[in-house]
Amino acid sequence: MDAGFFIAQPLQEGFEMQHVKFNRVNSSNLEGNIVVESILKIFWKDLGAYLQEDEYQMYAQHIRELVGYVDEFVTTGERNELAWEPFFDHGSKYGYLVASRDLPLEILLDMGNMFSESILNHVFHTHQLKFYEREAFGKILYITSKINTYSNQVVLGFQRWQDDSRNTLHDERRNQVLNRLPFSIVVYDEHGRLQFANTQALDHSRMRLEEVVGKTRDELRALDNRSTEPENMFRKVMSGERVRWRAADTNNVSDEGMYQVDKEMIPLFDESGQVNGSVTIVYSPISEKERLYNLHKQFSFVLNSMNSGLLILNQDFSLTSYNKKAEDVFGLAAEQVLGSSLLELYTRFTEKDMSNSKLYSSMKRGLPIRDREYSIMINGRTLTIRIDGNPIKNSQGVPVGYILIIDDQTELLAMREAMMRNEKFALIGQFAAGIAHEIRNPLTTVFGFLQLFASRAVQPDNFHDLTVKLLIPELDRANTILSDFLMVSRPQAPQRQLVITETFMADVLRLVESEANLRGVMLEVEAPSDLPSLNLDVQQMKQVFLNLCKNAFDVTPPGGKLVLRVKVENSDVQFEVIDEGPGILAEDLSHIFEPFYTTKEHGTGLGLPISHRIIEGHGGMLTVRSTEGVGTTFSIGIPFTP
């Protein structure tokens, strides 16, 4: 029978156990694995407080299945990408589950690192792999890549729960806010069907929400036996106009007569700016004093329901309002900060001066603040926060205060850094595989020659000729590959000097003319006579043009044409290398600047990445556009100072 196991499937109302089966893996062979079982015991110490024992046993079975599949791959060498998908899916659901149980992210990340190390440890010791063997090296890189992907899926599942939790909390708080307002709120869609009514509106109509949701305006009139709003006003609102009117409240009659209530209908817009509904507000007929008191209560409740910290400052930048989320972000209670100057608070809790900062300068000048990120330390805690803000202006447009909105980015930044570390490990594996592949050929040649020489199959008289013709060229090739790789991974800073652009292009033309003549390719240069001078590292830039022209010669047929075009666009000098080759396939185009990616039989895949890094070092940009069957154009943009 094929082995199978259970995983926790997150649902809206909780978690349900769902059976998932993996074929071709026999988990019974994994029970005795000492490395896996020991790491599972360590994990139980961390997870025992967050998972029930049966849930953990299901997770442990999943880990055994995963290790079993790794063992199977090491044994067979068969790469089945689809077989990994259930493991990735379970990893995401596992991250979702432990996030819902309040497992700290730091523990999850530590467990992920320990898990990755244990898998590799298990592979090395169980299968006795030799890192220097070509097949073993490829398997290790493949397993490392898949385990990194698995770890990323766990973190993504963790973050998905946080996003879902925030969205659910946002909807609940929104409805709480609307239900606590002292006036009626009714929301319609663009067809006039009721979508939501708050508690005040339902109490007023003596109906329940489920009785009215989805009803049209005509159906609601029939149910309530009275008019809602004039139909012409609804048409105005659906055209984007906001309307307000006063009507008699037939449900509220006293000895003093019928109450009058103010009503307002406001259009709702979608992301494209189209009207997709409306909201009707019916204000209560109360005294002005009571109205102001209720507004203050509403305002305080809304502030404290926000998911962002909010600070309201008066004209002297003293704190007049400070919501609950701000208390959570900064770890400071409202009574510690209200009434104090922002400058004085910043100095007191960070021991730094804010008066010369760009943030304070923008606030003093009454300018808005957008997406500014700061790292600050308050009471020994390091916070990364994002700040947005707007001035508060009076009826004459004069700033009389300021609003700051604070979002805590500390945990999100930790997640991003963890994922970036995993991506770096995958990239290191890719680079290592590329170097090993490219250097293996010359090393094989040298090794073979030395074996022949050791077995006396090479005559001493021929040793000098073979060394010059065989050994030295192959070693030069290996050295060139390593030098090119270092150029990509750790490029040298350009040694710039002011260069006359026309002279530079003439030098480039002389370098490539002989190659063009040998290949029967016609060279054309298109350039104006008044080009601005450029600050260039001449040798590096010549290397770029030689790389691009050599690639063009390789694909341009005899009798074809290669065009070198120069022009000025805005503050850049644009160089274009245009060939008449077959073009670059769409699936290759997005990879051509990746190290070791090549479509040539004897190419190293380093020429274009080196060129790209050189142009970046000059503050410019190297781009490509290609049409299959027509040709390819590489464009180099180098900025100049007018």
N, C-alpha and C positions, 0 to 999 in steps of 0.2 A: 504493500500500500504506500502511496506517495505521502511524504510527511507534510503536515500542515500546522498552523498555529492561529491563535486569536490575537487581534489587535483592538485597541480602543478607538472607536469611531466617534468623533465629536458631533453632537447634534445641538439644535437650538435649545432644547430643554434639558440637556445633560449629555451623558456619554453612554453609548450602547456598544456591546461587544459584537464585532462582526468577524465572521470566519473567512480567512484568506488562505489560499493554498498555493505553495510553491512546488512545482514539479522538479524531478531529477535531483532532489537533495534529500539525503537520508540523515535526519537529525540524530538518530540513535548512535551513529558513529562519532558524534561530537561530545558525548557526555564526559568522556574521560580526558578531555583536553584540559590540561592543568592551567595553562595561561588564561584560557577563556573563563574557566570556572573561578579562578582567583580574582579576576577583574570584576566578575559578576558579584562576588562577595563584597568587594570594595564598594561597588555601585549601590548595593542594598543599604549600606551604612548611610549613603547620601539620600537615597530615594525612599527609605523606609518611612520617613515622616510625611511623605507626600503621596505615595501610592499604597493601595491595599495590596496584601500579599499575593492574591490571585492575579491582580493586574501586573505586579512585578514579575511573577512567574511567566506570564505571557510575553512580557518584554524580554526576559532572559531567554525564552525559547526562540524569540526572533533573532537575538544576537547569535545564538548557536547556529540558527539557519544561515545567517549572513556569513559567519565564519566558515560554515560548511560549503557555501557556494564559492567563497574565496579559495578554499582548499581544492574544490573541484576544478576551478579555473587554473590554479597552479599546476595541477596534475595533467589536465587535458590541453590547456592553452587555448581553449575555444572561447572566443569573445562574443558573447550574446548580449547585446545592449538592452534588448527588451527584458531580459531576465532581471536586470537591475531595477527596473521601474517599480515593482512591488516593494522592494527594500526602501527606495527613495520615498515612496508614498507613505510607508509605515513610519519612516523617520520624521516626515512632516507632521503626521498625526500624533506621534509620540511627543514632539516639541509642543504641539498644541495642547496635549493633555497635561504635561507637567507645568506649562505656563498657567493653565486653569487652576492648578493646585498651589500656585504661588511659589514654585521653585525659583530661587534667585538665579538670574542670568549668569552670574559669575560661576556658580556651581555647575550649571549646564555646560559652559564653555570649558571649564577644567575637566569635566568628564569626557567631553569630546576630544580634547587633546590626549588624555590618557587612553581613550579607546583607540585612536589612530595609532599611537605608539605600540599598544598591545597587539593590534592586528599585524603590524609589520614585524614585531618581535616574534609572534607566533609563526608567521610565514618563514622567517629566516631559520628559526630553530627546528620547526617541524619538518620542513622540506629541504633543509640544508642547502639553500640557494647560495650561489657564489655571485657577488655583486659584479665581478668583472666579466662574467659570462654574458654573452650578447642576449641569449634568450631569457636568462634570469633577470637581466637588467630591464628588459622590456616589460616583463611581467610585474616587476616591482613598480615601475612607473605607472603602469595601467592600474594596479591595485591602489596606489597612492591617490591617483586622480579620482577613482570612484569613491574611496573613503572620504576624500575632501568634499565631493559632491554630496555624499550622504550627510556629513556634518553640517553642510550649508542648509540642507533641507530641514534638519532638526531646528536650526536657528530660525529659518523662514517660518516654520510652523509655530514656533514660539512667538514670533513677531505677528503672525496672522491672528493668533488669539488676542494679543494685545490690541490690534486694530479692531477686531470684532467687538471686544469688550468696550473699547472707547466708543464705537458707533452705537452699540446698544445703550450704553450709559447716556450718550448724547440724545438719543430718541426719548429715553425715559425722562431725562431732565427737561427736555423741551416740552413734553406733555405735562410734566409736573408744573413747569412755569406757566403754561397756558391754563391749566386747571385751577391754579391758585390766583389767577388774575380776577379782580372784582368786577369784570364786565364780560359780556358774551363774545365768544370767538367762534365763527363758523367758516370753514374752508371748503371751497368748491373747485372742481376741475374745470377745464376749458369747455366742457359740455354742460356745465351747470349741475353736475352730480355732487352731492355732499360727500366730502372726504373725512372731515373731522369736525366735531363740535365739543367745546369744553364744558366743564361741569356747570358753569353759570348758564350757558345757552340751553343745556338739557333740562336743568331745573326750571328755567323760565318757560319752556315748552311742555314740561311734564312728560318727557319721553326719555327712553333709554338710547344709548348710542347705537346699539345694534338695530334699533327700529328705524333709524334715519340714514345710516351710512349707505351710500349708493343710490339714494333717492334723488330724482330730479327736482328742480325748483317747483314745477307744476304739481308733482306728487306731494311735496312738502306742504304746498298751499292747501291741497285737498285734505291732508291729515290734520293740519292745525286749524283749518277753516278760517284762515286770515292771511292777509298778504305779507310777504317777506320784504322785498324791496321793489320799487318800480322797475319794470322790465327795461325801460329805456336807459336806466342807470346801469343795469348789468351789461347792456351792449356797449355803453361808454367805457366801462371798466375793461371789457374784453378787447377794446381798441387801444388800451394802454393808459386810459385816463383815470385819475384818482378822484372819487366823488365823496361828498359829505352832505348829509341832510338831517333834518329834525323831524321826528314823527311821534305820534301819540302812542303811549304804552297802554294798550287795552287790558293788559293783565295786572296793572298796578293802578287801582283807583281808590282814592281816599275821600274823606269828607270835603277836602279842599279841591276836589276835582280830579281830572286825569293828569297823570304825570307825562311830561315830555322828555324824550330821550334823544340823545345825539347818536347818529349812526354814520359809519364810514365804511366804504368799500374800496379795497386797495388791490390793484392787479399784481399777480405773481408772474415772474419771468423765468424762463429756462436759461441754460448756459448760452444759447445762441441769441438771446434777447427777445424771443417770441413769448407772448402772453400764454401761459399754460394753466391759468386758474385765477382765483381771487379769494380774498379773505374779507369777511364782513365783521365789523366790530360794533357792538351795541354798548354804549357807555351808560353807567348807572346814574340816575338822577339824585345826586347827593350834593351836600354843601361844598363850597370851595375849600374850606379848611379840611374837611374829611377827605376830599379828593387829593389834596396835597399830601396828607398823611399816608393815604393808600399808595400814592405814587412813590413816596419815599420807601415804603415797605417793599413795593414791587421792584424798585431799583436795586435795593440791597439784596433781595433774593436772586435777581438775575445775575448780579455781580458774583455772588457766592456760588452760583451754579455753573460758572464758566470753567472750561478746561484749561484756560490760560490765566496766568497771574495778571492782575490789573491794578495799576497805580494811577490815581488822579491827583494832580498837583494844582495849586492855585497860582496866582500871578507871581508870587515870591518863590515858587517851586517848593512850597511846603506841602507835605502829604496830607490830603483831606479825605482820601478813600483808599482802602487797601483790602482786597478780597481774600477769601479763604485759600484759594489756590496760590496766591502770592505768599501767604504764611507757610504753605507746604514747601514751595520752591526754595525760599530763603531761610526757612527755619526760624523765623522771627514773628512773634505775635503782634497783632495790630496795635495793642497798647504800648509796645516798645517803639513804634515808629510814627504813629499818627501825630500830626502837629509839628513834626520836626522837618527841617530843611533837607532836601535830597542830598545836597553837598555835605552837610554835617553827618548824615546817616552813612554816606559812602565812606567818608574818612573814618568814622567811628568803627565800622565793622570790617573794612578792608585795609585800613591803615594806608590808604593812598589818596591822592588829590585828584578830584574829578573836574576841577574848574577849567583846565586847559584841554579837556578831551573833545573830540569831534562830536560825540553824543551831546554833551552839554552845550556846545556851540550851536548845533542845529536847533536845540530846544529854545535857547535864548533868542534866536532869529525867527522863531515861529515856523520852522520848516518841518515837513513830515519826515519820519524815519522809517526805512523799509529794510527788513531782513538783515539787521546788523547782528553779528555773532560776537560774543565776548566770553572770555574765560576769567572767572573771578574766584577768589577764595574768601569765604565768610565763615568765621568761627571754626577754622580748620578744615572746612569742606570745600573742595574744588568743584565749581559748577561751570558748565557750558550752557549759556543762555542765548536765545535769539530775541531781539527787541524790535518791536514796531511801535510807532507812535504818531500822534496827530495833535496839532494845537487846538485848544478850545477858544473860539472867537465870539465876540459879542456881535450885536446887530450891525455895528459899524465895521466889522471885519478886523477888529483889533484883538490880538491874542490876550486872553485873560487867564489862561491855565494850559495844562498839557495832560494828555492821556498816554500812558505807556502800557503796552501789552507784552508780557514776558512768557516765553515758552522754554521749558527746561529740555535741553537737547543732550544732557549728560549720558543717559542710558542708550539713546539712539546712536550716539557717537561710539559708544563701546561696541554695539552690534556691528556698525559699519567697519570698525577697525578689525573685529574678529573675522569678518568675511573677506576683508582685504588681505589679511594674513593667509587665509586659505588660498586665495587667488594667487598670491605670490609664490606659495609652495608649488602650485600647479604649473606656474610659469617657469620656475626653476627646473622642474622635471622636464618641461618641453625643451628648454635650452640645453640641458644636459644630454637629452636624447639626440638633439640636432648635432651637437659637437661630436658625440660618440660616433654617429653615423658618418659624418664627413671625414673624421680623422682616421677611421678604421681602414679605409682604402690605402692611403700612403703607408700606414703602419704595417698593414699586411704585406705590402710589397717589400718594405725594409726587412721585416721578420723573415719572409721567405728567402730573400737574398742571403741573410746571415746564416740561415739554416743550411743553405747550399754551400756556403763558404766553409761552415764548420764541418760539413761532411766531405770536404775536399772535392766537391763537384765543380767548383769554380777554380780555374787555374790562376795561380798567383800573377801570371803575366796579364790576365784580363781584369784583375781586381781594380786597377786604377781606372780603366775605361768604364767599367760598370758602376764604379762609385760616382764618376762624373756624370754619366748618362742616366743612371737609375736612382742611386741613393740620394744624391744632393737635390735633384728636382723634386723627389717625393717629400723629402724633409722640408724643402722650401714651401711646397704646397700646404703641408701641415702647419708650418709657421704662419703662412698667409691667412689660413682659416682662423687660427687663434688670434692673429692681429686684427682681422676684420671683426671677430666676435667682441674683442675688447673695445673696438671703436663703437660698436652698437651699444654695448652695456655700460661703457664708461668713456664717452667721447671726450676728446681734447677740446679745450676752449679755443675758439678761432683766434688766430693772430692777425687782426685786421689792419688794413692800411687803405688809404684813399686811392681808388682805382678809377681810371678813365674807362667807362663802360665800353666804348668803341674799341679801345686797345685790347681790353680783356677778351672781347668776342673775336677779335682778329687772331689772338693767341689760341683760343679754343678751335677756331677754324683750321689753323695750321696743324693742330694736333690730330684732327679727325680726317683731314683731306686725303691722306695716303690710304687709310683704311677704306674710305668711300671709293677711291679709284680702283683698289684691288677687288672690291665686291661689285663694281659696276653700278654703284648707286650715285645718283645725281644730288649734289648738295645745293641748297638754296638758302640764302640769308635775307631776311626781311627786317630792316631796322631803320628808324629815323636817324637823322644826322645830329640831333640836339639832345641826346640822352644825358640825364644827370649822372654825376659821378657817384660811386657806391663805396661804402666801407666793407671790404671783403678780405677773407683769408684766401688768397689767390690759389694756393695749392689745394686746399679743401674744395673750393668751388670748381676747379678744373677736374678734380676727381669725380664730382657730381656729374658734370657734363660728359666726361668719358664713360661713366657707367650708363647714363641714359642713351648716349649715341651708340655704344656697343650693343645695348639691347635692341635698339632700332635697326642697326645693321643686320643683326641676327634674324630679324623677321621680315625685312624688306627684300623683295625679290630683285634680281639683276634687272637694271633698266628702270627701277623704281626711284622714288624721290624722297629725300629727307629734308625737311624744312626747319631751320632755326629762326624763330621769330622773336623780336624784341619790341616791346611797346610800354608806354607809361599809362598806368591806370590809377587815378587818385594820387596817393602818396607812395605807390609801389612801382618798381620796375618789374614787368612781367616777361619772363623768358619762357618760350614754348619750344618743345622738341616734338615734331609731328612726323610720324612715319606712315607708310602705306602698306603696313603688314596686315595680317588676318584679324587683328584685334584681340582683345583679352576676353575670355569667357566670363560670363556674369558671376559664376560661382567662384572664380579665381580672383576677381577684381577686389573683393573686400579683404583679401589676405595678402596682397602683394607686398605690403610694408611689414609683414611679420617676419622675424628672423627665421632662416632656414626653410622658408616656404619658396619652392621653385618648381617650375614646370619643365625646366631644361634637364636633359639627361646628365650633363656634367656640371650643372650649376650648383653653387653653394647656398643660394637664397639669402645672401648678405649684402649684395650690391645696393638694392633699393632701400633696405633699412638703414644702411650707412648714409646714403644720400639724404634720406628723410631726417636723420639726426643732425647732419651738417646744416641743412637748411633751417631747422629749428634753432640751432645754435646761432644762426645769423638773424634770428627774430623773424624769419620768413615762414613760408608755407609751400609744401610740395603736394600737388594734387594731380589726379589722373582722370581722364574721361576716355572711353573707348567704345567703339561700335564694331561688332563682329562683321568681318568682311570688308570693312572700310579702313580702319587704322586706329592708332592710339595717339593721344596728345598728353604729354606730361607738362605741367605748368609750374614754374617756380616764381614766387612772388617775394621780392626783397625790398623792404622799406628804405626810403632815402629821405634825407632832410632837405626840404626845398631851400 
